[in-house]
Amino acid sequence: MPAITHRAILISLIDYDAIASCYAEHRQASPRVLAHLVERTAVPPGRILEMGCGTANHLRALSAAWSADGAGFDRSPAMLAEARARGPRLDLREGDAAARFPFDDRSFDLAFSVDVIHYLGGSLPEHFAEAHRVLRPGGTVVTVTDSPEDIRTRSLTRYFPETEAQERARYPSIEAIEAAMRGAGFKVAGATHTAHCSPMTGARLERFRQKAYSSLRLIPEDRFRAGLARLEAEHARGRADLVEVYTYVWGRRDG
Ligand SMILES: C[S@@+](CC[C@H](N)C(=O)[O-])C[C@H]1O[C@@H](n2cnc3c(N)ncnc32)[C@H](O)[C@@H]1O
């Protein structure tokens, strides 16, 4: 029987069916992620796939930006129900990003994921083999994630320092993502990065209060309350910022 790793335990603790309505209410598409993906994609893709689309917030915005046909899949029926409630135009299906995707061979120009790769544990080879299968030759895969440095510098770690160790245990390294892409046959085009600091608005603060970030559900309740008290005190003094950092790992299917 395979050993149950710390990473596997952390992954199993987050139940998106249970938190779908909280996520849908408090988490929106990141304008930074959307702008970066659009800027870095030279030719607008005709058909795009989001792997682990959740409420499809990024998929919906990118489909509109590129006038592309948007498709997505997720393993959480409740997250998909939230996605469907927000508009009918996307092709949304239930599926596992660590197993066979519910889409045909060579049917997309771009396949992307946002904040999902840390749920796949040791299944990165299967994930990227499937991304390669569903992309057309010339197609692009991009994984939007957090590097160890991103985890160190983001607001979550500043206010809730206990999340850092958990997140380092959950997230694969950028090198591991690149190696899995290469192993699946992608030509790896390297990683890009965005960092943005903006004021902590009331709506953003509410995301923390409601634990709309999964890492806040992995630390002890007393540590969560202590971090929230620090954040609320800084917010009351007008000194709280939201630091959003992302790393984007890019690959291309050549043949
Ligand atoms: C942090 S949310 C991100 C959702 C969406 N990509 C976004 O940017 O808002 C993580 C999503 O990954 C999904 N997920 C986790 N493991 C998965 C898997 N093995 N296959 C498909 N979806 C998965 C969860 O159900 C959840 O919807």
The ligand as a Gaussian input file, in Angstrom:
#p B3LYP/6-31G(d) Opt

LIG

0 1
 C       -8.628000      27.142000      -5.494000
 S       -9.904000      26.474000      -6.479000
 C       -9.543000      27.262000      -8.045000
 C      -10.741000      27.318000      -8.942000
 C      -10.542000      28.145000     -10.206000
 N       -9.463000      27.621000     -11.006000
 C      -10.285000      29.600000      -9.862000
 O       -9.252000      30.125000     -10.276000
 O      -11.114000      30.208000      -9.192000
 C       -9.341000      24.823000      -6.745000
 C      -10.279000      24.010000      -7.626000
 O       -9.600000      22.826000      -8.016000
 C      -10.557000      21.775000      -8.036000
 N       -9.820000      20.502000      -7.976000
 C       -9.011000      20.070000      -6.992000
 N       -8.499000      18.866000      -7.329000
 C       -9.016000      18.553000      -8.545000
 C       -8.864000      17.435000      -9.419000
 N       -8.084000      16.389000      -9.102000
 N       -9.531000      17.441000     -10.582000
 C      -10.338000      18.479000     -10.923000
 N      -10.525000      19.556000     -10.130000
 C       -9.864000      19.600000      -8.962000
 C      -11.415000      22.061000      -6.822000
 O      -12.635000      21.361000      -6.867000
 C      -11.561000      23.579000      -6.944000
 O      -12.668000      23.926000      -7.735000

